[in-house]
Amino acid sequence: MNGHDRDLCNMVDDYIDGELTSGDRKIFVSHLEQCTRCQLRLNDYVSLKQSLQAMFSKDLDHDADLRIRRRIRHNTGTGEAGDILDMEDLARLLKIPVSEVVDLLDELPSFEIGGRLRFRRSRIMEWISGREQNLMRDRQESSLPPSSNIIKFPGGLL
């Protein structure tokens, strides 16, 4: 599986949630027609959700829906998390405690659904890249000799 297919496979959750743009939806549907991995994942999700709804005769709340998807991802080996992350997913991705995620909330790109914060994996990866670039720039700037250390003499520089 190449990187492009992997990116498309990561769109299953957004497809299920109806969060794809019409262009991305067309691309994903085309991918879905050929990708048995995504077909199985989508069928597993739909079957499980229908079974649970029939058992409990009610719609699943968002947290139950996320737990179902996380379990399917775990069972089908499609990765640790999809594109939409909750705080626990984000803490696992960043390899930090949830309390540190809470401390970073002012910086992190997030959105709210049903009173709960969620994070789009792709935007978190962009945020990480930005932090890496800032750190590299800061390191480069600190390694340059300050211009005030240059001693000027009437005949030129020494």
Secondary structure per residue as TSV (DSSP state, phi and psi in degrees):
chain	resnum	aa	ss	phi	psi
A	1	M	-	360.0	125.9
A	2	N	-	-84.3	173.3
A	3	G	H	-61.9	-36.1
A	4	H	H	-64.8	-44.2
A	5	D	H	-63.7	-39.3
A	6	R	H	-62.8	-41.7
A	7	D	H	-61.3	-41.8
A	8	L	H	-66.0	-40.6
A	9	C	H	-62.8	-30.7
A	10	N	T	-73.4	-6.1
A	11	M	T	-89.0	-1.1
A	12	V	H	-56.6	-46.6
A	13	D	H	-62.3	-42.7
A	14	D	H	-64.4	-36.4
A	15	Y	H	-64.3	-47.1
A	16	I	H	-60.4	-41.4
A	17	D	H	-80.5	-5.4
A	18	G	T	71.1	29.6
A	19	E	-	-101.1	6.0
A	20	L	S	-85.8	145.3
A	21	T	-	-67.9	163.8
A	22	S	H	-60.3	-36.9
A	23	G	H	-66.0	-46.5
A	24	D	H	-64.9	-35.6
A	25	R	H	-62.7	-43.7
A	26	K	H	-62.1	-44.0
A	27	I	H	-62.3	-44.4
A	28	F	H	-67.1	-42.2
A	29	V	H	-60.6	-40.2
A	30	S	H	-62.5	-43.5
A	31	H	H	-63.4	-42.9
A	32	L	H	-60.4	-35.1
A	33	E	H	-62.7	-25.1
A	34	Q	H	-110.2	-13.5
A	35	C	-	-102.7	105.2
A	36	T	H	-65.9	-31.3
A	37	R	H	-61.0	-47.7
A	38	C	H	-68.7	-37.8
A	39	Q	H	-60.5	-45.8
A	40	L	H	-63.7	-43.9
A	41	R	H	-61.7	-45.2
A	42	L	H	-65.1	-45.0
A	43	N	H	-62.9	-41.9
A	44	D	H	-60.0	-45.0
A	45	Y	H	-62.6	-49.4
A	46	V	H	-62.7	-44.6
A	47	S	H	-62.6	-45.9
A	48	L	H	-64.9	-43.4
A	49	K	H	-63.1	-43.0
A	50	Q	H	-63.8	-41.5
A	51	S	H	-63.1	-44.8
A	52	L	H	-66.6	-40.0
A	53	Q	H	-64.2	-39.2
A	54	A	H	-66.6	-39.2
A	55	M	H	-65.1	-42.5
A	56	F	H	-100.5	-6.4
A	57	S	T	50.9	39.7
A	58	K	S	-155.3	161.6
A	59	D	-	-70.4	147.1
A	60	L	-	-78.3	141.0
A	61	D	-	-74.7	167.1
A	62	H	H	-60.4	-40.2
A	63	D	H	-64.2	-41.3
A	64	A	H	-63.7	-40.0
A	65	D	H	-60.5	-44.0
A	66	L	H	-65.0	-39.9
A	67	R	H	-64.1	-38.9
A	68	I	H	-62.0	-48.1
A	69	R	H	-63.4	-40.3
A	70	R	H	-62.1	-40.5
A	71	R	H	-66.6	-41.3
A	72	I	H	-63.3	-45.2
A	73	R	H	-58.9	-42.1
A	74	H	H	-64.0	-46.5
A	75	N	H	-70.9	-29.9
A	76	T	H	-96.0	-1.5
A	77	G	T	66.7	33.4
A	78	T	-	-97.5	19.8
A	79	G	-	113.4	173.5
A	80	E	S	-76.7	-37.3
A	81	A	-	-154.3	152.0
A	82	G	-	-84.6	-155.5
A	83	D	S	-79.8	-25.7
A	84	I	E	-100.7	122.3
A	85	L	E	-114.8	144.1
A	86	D	-	-94.8	-177.1
A	87	M	H	-62.3	-38.6
A	88	E	H	-66.2	-42.6
A	89	D	H	-59.5	-44.7
A	90	L	H	-64.7	-41.5
A	91	A	H	-61.1	-41.6
A	92	R	H	-64.7	-42.1
A	93	L	H	-61.2	-45.2
A	94	L	H	-82.9	-9.4
A	95	K	T	58.5	46.9
A	96	I	S	-135.7	161.1
A	97	P	-	-67.8	154.9
A	98	V	H	-58.0	-34.4
A	99	S	H	-60.5	-34.0
A	100	E	H	-73.0	-32.5
A	101	V	H	-61.7	-43.7
A	102	V	H	-59.4	-40.8
A	103	D	H	-64.3	-26.2
A	104	L	T	-94.3	2.2
A	105	L	T	-55.9	-33.0
A	106	D	T	-66.5	-26.7
A	107	E	T	-91.7	-32.5
A	108	L	S	-74.6	137.7
A	109	P	-	-72.8	120.6
A	110	S	-	-145.2	169.9
A	111	F	E	-145.6	165.0
A	112	E	E	-116.6	134.3
A	113	I	E	-133.7	124.8
A	114	G	T	57.2	35.1
A	115	G	T	78.9	7.2
A	116	R	E	-121.4	138.9
A	117	L	E	-77.0	139.3
A	118	R	E	-132.4	158.8
A	119	F	E	-132.9	133.7
A	120	R	E	-87.1	122.6
A	121	R	H	-51.9	-44.4
A	122	S	H	-62.6	-37.4
A	123	R	H	-73.1	-33.9
A	124	I	H	-64.9	-40.6
A	125	M	H	-63.9	-37.8
A	126	E	H	-64.1	-41.7
A	127	W	H	-61.5	-43.3
A	128	I	H	-61.7	-45.5
A	129	S	H	-59.1	-41.7
A	130	G	H	-61.7	-42.2
A	131	R	H	-65.3	-39.0
A	132	E	H	-63.2	-44.9
A	133	Q	H	-62.6	-42.5
A	134	N	H	-62.3	-41.7
A	135	L	H	-64.7	-43.0
A	136	M	H	-63.0	-43.3
A	137	R	H	-62.8	-43.9
A	138	D	H	-62.2	-39.7
A	139	R	H	-65.3	-41.7
A	140	Q	H	-65.1	-43.1
A	141	E	H	-64.5	-37.1
A	142	S	H	-75.3	-19.7
A	143	S	H	-86.8	-12.7
A	144	L	S	-77.9	139.9
A	145	P	-	-70.2	135.0
A	146	P	-	-63.3	139.8
A	147	S	G	-66.1	-21.3
A	148	S	G	-72.9	-13.6
A	149	N	G	-84.0	-6.3
A	150	I	-	-79.3	125.8
A	151	I	-	-95.8	126.4
A	152	K	E	-104.5	133.7
A	153	F	E	-115.7	155.4
A	154	P	T	-54.5	-32.5
A	155	G	T	-86.3	-2.6
A	156	G	E	133.0	-166.1
A	157	L	E	-89.3	146.1
A	158	L	-	-98.4	360.0
